[in-house]
């Protein structure tokens, strides 16, 4: 009986122990499964977050040029209307500067319009390099860490500044408009003084591309950032970045030695004004300018000769008229009548008096 009890007890112990181990193992499996599920869930969340961050980062970058579906100004445009990477590469600007192609096209038309000062300085404009030059100035005034700018941040950018048009380094920032207006303007040292006006109205979040383009548009003296083929007038103003200061002085000396200050010919006057704004090649310009100078001298000499001939004609005409008057109208003595009705001619008065004295004797 005791053995039976002991056997039963041993059986129960064995069974309970076995079940306990089984339950423990099952619980461990459940716990491990939950842990694995939680781990996988966390990994999925982490992966999704990373993917979202990558997507967000990629959305802030320009599309690769292989994704272009159109072209504007010679550069690729993606399906959203932004320039592809080839534009940024040509401009030398970071890939997180996404620029809307149509806006850039409007800016290109603006700086190249017929009546703009740039039209006198450049025969054509390289828009990518121009926006790249604007970036070189703009990047000195803002934080490169920003993905977007607020309206307040952009409004705090200095409004009056001076920069070097050769290396685009800002050389001075003016604290007020009065300081800016009273600054001494320098000639041919490649500095440009300009005011700046950026207006986004009520827009609060402005992308880097929008801000850069607004900055380029807002520069009052934007010819300093423009890149292109310079006219002789542009070269004279120091806008040809391949010309040295000595070469600019030589060009100025040419104008001083060959001035065309006076002309009576409307066509010559038109050429004087237009020629420096139409020609890029200095030697070609000098040749045409000297020809214009020679033509103007001939024109002035011809006019002078013509005036001399006309003056002589007038003089001769007056002389002829005087002679004609003498022939057709002979001289008549002046007559006067006295109270005694005697007529006095303009003979010698003394003789008349003597005659009267003799008659009275």
Secondary structure, 3 states (H helix, E strand, C coil): CHHHHHHHHHHHHHHHHHHHHHHHHHHHHHHHHHHHHHHHHHHHHHHHHHHHHHHHHHHCCCCCHHHCCEEECCEEECCCCEECHHHHHHHCCCCCCCCEHHHHHHHHHHHHCCCCHHHHHEEEECHHHHHHHHHHHHCCCCCCCCCEEEHHHHHCCCCEEEEECCCCCEEEECCCHHHHHCCCCCCCCCEEEEEECCCCCCCCEEEHHHHHHHHHHHECCHHHCCCEEECHHHHHCCCCCCCCHHHHHHHHHHHHHCCCCCCCCHHHHHHHHHHHHHCCCHHHHHHHHHHHHHHHHHHHHHHHHHHHHHHHHHHHHHHHHHHHHHHHCCCCCCCEECCCCCEECCCCHHHHHHHHHHHCC
